[in-house]
């Protein structure tokens, strides 16, 4: 008898410090930059996940950076946790 599988919605919680931009050929999450805000010595990037545009992320990148709104990036997620939803 095959085991029944139930699909549930979940949320992933990730801290900005656990996100890192990687090369397009590396594994990761495809994202698109919405805003790049200079904050003295680094930029705060606000982006959304391409596969789930309602999922917004933010991370910091050191200057210099040529990233701007509309740029596609790939993100490595170093750590985080999953919160199941009912």
PyMOL commands that place a pseudoatom at each C-alpha (Angstrom):
pseudoatom trace, name=CA, resn=UNK, resi=1, chain=A, elem=C, hetatm=0, pos=[0.000, 0.000, 0.000]
pseudoatom trace, name=CA, resn=UNK, resi=2, chain=A, elem=C, hetatm=0, pos=[1.399, 3.393, -0.968]
pseudoatom trace, name=CA, resn=UNK, resi=3, chain=A, elem=C, hetatm=0, pos=[1.791, 5.946, 1.775]
pseudoatom trace, name=CA, resn=UNK, resi=4, chain=A, elem=C, hetatm=0, pos=[-0.435, 8.985, 1.431]
pseudoatom trace, name=CA, resn=UNK, resi=5, chain=A, elem=C, hetatm=0, pos=[1.401, 12.254, 1.006]
pseudoatom trace, name=CA, resn=UNK, resi=6, chain=A, elem=C, hetatm=0, pos=[-0.073, 15.529, 2.089]
pseudoatom trace, name=CA, resn=UNK, resi=7, chain=A, elem=C, hetatm=0, pos=[1.275, 18.757, 0.728]
pseudoatom trace, name=CA, resn=UNK, resi=8, chain=A, elem=C, hetatm=0, pos=[1.285, 21.616, 3.196]
pseudoatom trace, name=CA, resn=UNK, resi=9, chain=A, elem=C, hetatm=0, pos=[2.141, 25.251, 2.836]
pseudoatom trace, name=CA, resn=UNK, resi=10, chain=A, elem=C, hetatm=0, pos=[5.195, 26.372, 4.728]
pseudoatom trace, name=CA, resn=UNK, resi=11, chain=A, elem=C, hetatm=0, pos=[7.146, 29.559, 5.284]
pseudoatom trace, name=CA, resn=UNK, resi=12, chain=A, elem=C, hetatm=0, pos=[10.887, 29.839, 5.245]
pseudoatom trace, name=CA, resn=UNK, resi=13, chain=A, elem=C, hetatm=0, pos=[12.548, 32.296, 7.591]
pseudoatom trace, name=CA, resn=UNK, resi=14, chain=A, elem=C, hetatm=0, pos=[15.984, 33.493, 6.563]
pseudoatom trace, name=CA, resn=UNK, resi=15, chain=A, elem=C, hetatm=0, pos=[18.144, 36.240, 8.033]
pseudoatom trace, name=CA, resn=UNK, resi=16, chain=A, elem=C, hetatm=0, pos=[19.684, 38.759, 5.643]
pseudoatom trace, name=CA, resn=UNK, resi=17, chain=A, elem=C, hetatm=0, pos=[23.173, 37.747, 6.805]
pseudoatom trace, name=CA, resn=UNK, resi=18, chain=A, elem=C, hetatm=0, pos=[22.459, 34.190, 5.590]
pseudoatom trace, name=CA, resn=UNK, resi=19, chain=A, elem=C, hetatm=0, pos=[21.912, 35.290, 1.966]
pseudoatom trace, name=CA, resn=UNK, resi=20, chain=A, elem=C, hetatm=0, pos=[24.854, 35.547, -0.426]
pseudoatom trace, name=CA, resn=UNK, resi=21, chain=A, elem=C, hetatm=0, pos=[24.936, 36.349, -4.136]
pseudoatom trace, name=CA, resn=UNK, resi=22, chain=A, elem=C, hetatm=0, pos=[26.477, 33.515, -6.156]
pseudoatom trace, name=CA, resn=UNK, resi=23, chain=A, elem=C, hetatm=0, pos=[27.312, 32.940, -9.816]
pseudoatom trace, name=CA, resn=UNK, resi=24, chain=A, elem=C, hetatm=0, pos=[24.365, 32.142, -12.120]
pseudoatom trace, name=CA, resn=UNK, resi=25, chain=A, elem=C, hetatm=0, pos=[25.765, 28.639, -12.694]
pseudoatom trace, name=CA, resn=UNK, resi=26, chain=A, elem=C, hetatm=0, pos=[25.738, 27.780, -8.970]
pseudoatom trace, name=CA, resn=UNK, resi=27, chain=A, elem=C, hetatm=0, pos=[22.748, 26.287, -7.140]
pseudoatom trace, name=CA, resn=UNK, resi=28, chain=A, elem=C, hetatm=0, pos=[20.516, 28.829, -5.470]
pseudoatom trace, name=CA, resn=UNK, resi=29, chain=A, elem=C, hetatm=0, pos=[17.344, 30.868, -5.560]
pseudoatom trace, name=CA, resn=UNK, resi=30, chain=A, elem=C, hetatm=0, pos=[16.668, 33.123, -8.551]
pseudoatom trace, name=CA, resn=UNK, resi=31, chain=A, elem=C, hetatm=0, pos=[15.737, 36.644, -7.489]
pseudoatom trace, name=CA, resn=UNK, resi=32, chain=A, elem=C, hetatm=0, pos=[15.214, 40.052, -9.046]
pseudoatom trace, name=CA, resn=UNK, resi=33, chain=A, elem=C, hetatm=0, pos=[16.444, 43.291, -7.472]
pseudoatom trace, name=CA, resn=UNK, resi=34, chain=A, elem=C, hetatm=0, pos=[13.650, 45.775, -6.695]
pseudoatom trace, name=CA, resn=UNK, resi=35, chain=A, elem=C, hetatm=0, pos=[15.779, 48.469, -5.028]
pseudoatom trace, name=CA, resn=UNK, resi=36, chain=A, elem=C, hetatm=0, pos=[19.460, 49.058, -4.280]
pseudoatom trace, name=CA, resn=UNK, resi=37, chain=A, elem=C, hetatm=0, pos=[19.851, 51.573, -1.460]
pseudoatom trace, name=CA, resn=UNK, resi=38, chain=A, elem=C, hetatm=0, pos=[23.293, 52.954, -0.659]
pseudoatom trace, name=CA, resn=UNK, resi=39, chain=A, elem=C, hetatm=0, pos=[23.926, 53.051, 3.085]
pseudoatom trace, name=CA, resn=UNK, resi=40, chain=A, elem=C, hetatm=0, pos=[27.536, 54.181, 3.402]
pseudoatom trace, name=CA, resn=UNK, resi=41, chain=A, elem=C, hetatm=0, pos=[30.029, 51.405, 2.678]
pseudoatom trace, name=CA, resn=UNK, resi=42, chain=A, elem=C, hetatm=0, pos=[27.406, 48.915, 1.557]
pseudoatom trace, name=CA, resn=UNK, resi=43, chain=A, elem=C, hetatm=0, pos=[24.129, 48.609, -0.305]
pseudoatom trace, name=CA, resn=UNK, resi=44, chain=A, elem=C, hetatm=0, pos=[20.878, 47.223, 1.037]
pseudoatom trace, name=CA, resn=UNK, resi=45, chain=A, elem=C, hetatm=0, pos=[19.271, 45.205, -1.743]
pseudoatom trace, name=CA, resn=UNK, resi=46, chain=A, elem=C, hetatm=0, pos=[15.553, 44.610, -1.724]
pseudoatom trace, name=CA, resn=UNK, resi=47, chain=A, elem=C, hetatm=0, pos=[14.552, 41.797, -4.057]
pseudoatom trace, name=CA, resn=UNK, resi=48, chain=A, elem=C, hetatm=0, pos=[11.829, 39.271, -4.750]
pseudoatom trace, name=CA, resn=UNK, resi=49, chain=A, elem=C, hetatm=0, pos=[11.999, 35.558, -5.519]
pseudoatom trace, name=CA, resn=UNK, resi=50, chain=A, elem=C, hetatm=0, pos=[11.387, 35.013, -9.249]
pseudoatom trace, name=CA, resn=UNK, resi=51, chain=A, elem=C, hetatm=0, pos=[9.332, 31.834, -8.733]
pseudoatom trace, name=CA, resn=UNK, resi=52, chain=A, elem=C, hetatm=0, pos=[7.235, 33.489, -5.985]
pseudoatom trace, name=CA, resn=UNK, resi=53, chain=A, elem=C, hetatm=0, pos=[7.078, 37.265, -6.601]
pseudoatom trace, name=CA, resn=UNK, resi=54, chain=A, elem=C, hetatm=0, pos=[5.133, 37.822, -3.379]
pseudoatom trace, name=CA, resn=UNK, resi=55, chain=A, elem=C, hetatm=0, pos=[8.202, 36.649, -1.405]
pseudoatom trace, name=CA, resn=UNK, resi=56, chain=A, elem=C, hetatm=0, pos=[10.431, 39.631, -0.649]
pseudoatom trace, name=CA, resn=UNK, resi=57, chain=A, elem=C, hetatm=0, pos=[14.027, 39.481, 0.579]
pseudoatom trace, name=CA, resn=UNK, resi=58, chain=A, elem=C, hetatm=0, pos=[16.634, 41.957, 1.684]
pseudoatom trace, name=CA, resn=UNK, resi=59, chain=A, elem=C, hetatm=0, pos=[20.377, 41.585, 2.013]
pseudoatom trace, name=CA, resn=UNK, resi=60, chain=A, elem=C, hetatm=0, pos=[23.484, 43.720, 2.127]
pseudoatom trace, name=CA, resn=UNK, resi=61, chain=A, elem=C, hetatm=0, pos=[26.355, 43.823, -0.357]
pseudoatom trace, name=CA, resn=UNK, resi=62, chain=A, elem=C, hetatm=0, pos=[29.627, 45.698, 0.011]
pseudoatom trace, name=CA, resn=UNK, resi=63, chain=A, elem=C, hetatm=0, pos=[30.445, 48.574, -2.282]
pseudoatom trace, name=CA, resn=UNK, resi=64, chain=A, elem=C, hetatm=0, pos=[31.275, 48.901, -5.078]
pseudoatom trace, name=CA, resn=UNK, resi=65, chain=A, elem=C, hetatm=0, pos=[28.186, 47.309, -6.572]
pseudoatom trace, name=CA, resn=UNK, resi=66, chain=A, elem=C, hetatm=0, pos=[26.586, 47.875, -9.958]
pseudoatom trace, name=CA, resn=UNK, resi=67, chain=A, elem=C, hetatm=0, pos=[23.354, 46.102, -8.992]
pseudoatom trace, name=CA, resn=UNK, resi=68, chain=A, elem=C, hetatm=0, pos=[20.179, 48.100, -9.586]
pseudoatom trace, name=CA, resn=UNK, resi=69, chain=A, elem=C, hetatm=0, pos=[16.436, 47.571, -9.945]
pseudoatom trace, name=CA, resn=UNK, resi=70, chain=A, elem=C, hetatm=0, pos=[15.686, 44.924, -12.550]
pseudoatom trace, name=CA, resn=UNK, resi=71, chain=A, elem=C, hetatm=0, pos=[18.948, 42.986, -12.240]
pseudoatom trace, name=CA, resn=UNK, resi=72, chain=A, elem=C, hetatm=0, pos=[18.562, 39.222, -11.867]
pseudoatom trace, name=CA, resn=UNK, resi=73, chain=A, elem=C, hetatm=0, pos=[20.668, 37.570, -9.165]
pseudoatom trace, name=CA, resn=UNK, resi=74, chain=A, elem=C, hetatm=0, pos=[21.093, 34.093, -7.728]
pseudoatom trace, name=CA, resn=UNK, resi=75, chain=A, elem=C, hetatm=0, pos=[21.172, 33.696, -3.957]
pseudoatom trace, name=CA, resn=UNK, resi=76, chain=A, elem=C, hetatm=0, pos=[22.711, 31.014, -1.788]
pseudoatom trace, name=CA, resn=UNK, resi=77, chain=A, elem=C, hetatm=0, pos=[20.837, 30.453, 1.467]
pseudoatom trace, name=CA, resn=UNK, resi=78, chain=A, elem=C, hetatm=0, pos=[23.355, 29.496, 4.166]
pseudoatom trace, name=CA, resn=UNK, resi=79, chain=A, elem=C, hetatm=0, pos=[20.876, 28.954, 6.989]
pseudoatom trace, name=CA, resn=UNK, resi=80, chain=A, elem=C, hetatm=0, pos=[17.247, 29.352, 7.933]
pseudoatom trace, name=CA, resn=UNK, resi=81, chain=A, elem=C, hetatm=0, pos=[14.285, 27.453, 9.251]
pseudoatom trace, name=CA, resn=UNK, resi=82, chain=A, elem=C, hetatm=0, pos=[10.883, 26.261, 8.033]
pseudoatom trace, name=CA, resn=UNK, resi=83, chain=A, elem=C, hetatm=0, pos=[7.625, 27.121, 9.789]
pseudoatom trace, name=CA, resn=UNK, resi=84, chain=A, elem=C, hetatm=0, pos=[4.732, 24.832, 8.731]
pseudoatom trace, name=CA, resn=UNK, resi=85, chain=A, elem=C, hetatm=0, pos=[1.364, 26.494, 8.180]
pseudoatom trace, name=CA, resn=UNK, resi=86, chain=A, elem=C, hetatm=0, pos=[-1.960, 24.781, 8.699]
for i in range(1, 86): cmd.bond("trace and resi %d" % i, "trace and resi %d" % (i + 1))
show_as sticks, trace
zoom trace
